[in-house]
């Protein structure tokens, strides 16, 4: 059973929460619940799995189509031709 909780936020934090939730089609309550769960979850045994969900805006089918997305976004550039550096001539030192 859900229980109410009252939280006081300054104007800036409230605006940021409202904008963040609106962008995702969530209520502010949903956003706060997700934040509480993220802050209180136990660390994962696998550090890579712990990063899951940290990047916003990824396609929902990314894991199934990773190779296709990489092919669409990765552009290999040819290697720059090797150019030997010219050595600076040193002035001769008289001793």
C-alpha positions in Angstrom: 0.0 0.0 0.0 1.4 3.4 -1.0 1.7 6.0 1.8 1.8 9.8 1.2 5.0 11.7 1.7 5.4 15.5 1.6 8.6 16.9 0.2 9.6 20.6 0.0 11.6 21.7 -3.0 13.0 25.1 -4.0 11.6 26.6 -7.2 14.6 25.5 -9.3 14.5 21.9 -8.2 10.7 21.8 -8.7 11.0 23.2 -12.2 13.7 20.7 -13.1 11.7 17.8 -11.7 8.6 18.9 -13.6 10.5 19.3 -16.9 12.2 15.9 -16.5 9.0 14.1 -15.7 7.1 15.9 -18.5 9.7 14.9 -21.1 9.1 11.3 -20.3 5.3 11.5 -19.8 5.6 10.7 -16.1 4.1 12.3 -13.1 6.4 13.9 -10.6 5.4 11.2 -8.1 6.6 8.5 -10.5 9.9 10.3 -11.1 10.5 10.6 -7.3 9.7 6.9 -6.8 12.2 6.0 -9.5 14.8 8.3 -7.9 14.3 6.8 -4.5 14.6 3.3 -5.9 17.8 4.2 -7.7 19.3 5.8 -4.6 18.5 2.9 -2.3 19.1 -0.1 -4.5 21.9 -2.5 -3.6 25.0 -2.4 -5.8 25.0 -4.9 -8.6 27.6 -7.7 -8.6 28.5 -6.7 -12.1 29.7 -3.1 -12.6 28.6 -3.1 -16.2 25.0 -4.2 -15.3 25.0 -1.4 -12.7 25.3 1.1 -15.5 22.1 -0.2 -17.0 19.6 2.7 -17.5 22.1 5.5 -16.9 21.9 6.9 -20.4 18.6 8.5 -21.5 17.2 8.5 -25.0 18.6 5.1 -26.2 16.3 3.1 -28.5 14.2 0.5 -26.8 15.5 -2.3 -29.0 19.2 -1.4 -28.6 20.2 -4.7 -27.0 18.6 -6.6 -29.9 20.0 -4.4 -32.6 23.3 -3.2 -31.3 25.3 -4.1 -34.4 22.9 -2.3 -36.7 23.0 0.8 -34.6 26.8 0.7 -34.4 26.9 0.4 -38.2 24.6 3.3 -38.6 26.5 5.6 -36.3 30.2 4.6 -36.6 32.1 6.1 -39.5 35.6 4.8 -39.9 37.9 7.3 -41.3 41.0 6.3 -43.3 44.3 6.6 -41.5 46.1 9.8 -42.1 49.1 9.2 -44.4 52.4 8.9 -42.5 54.6 11.9 -42.8 58.0 11.8 -41.2 58.7 14.9 -39.1 61.5 17.1 -40.2 64.1 17.5 -37.7 65.0 20.9 -36.7 68.6 21.7 -37.5 70.4 22.7 -34.4 72.8 25.6 -34.6 76.4 24.3 -34.2 77.9 24.9 -30.8 81.4 26.1 -30.7 83.4 24.9 -27.8 
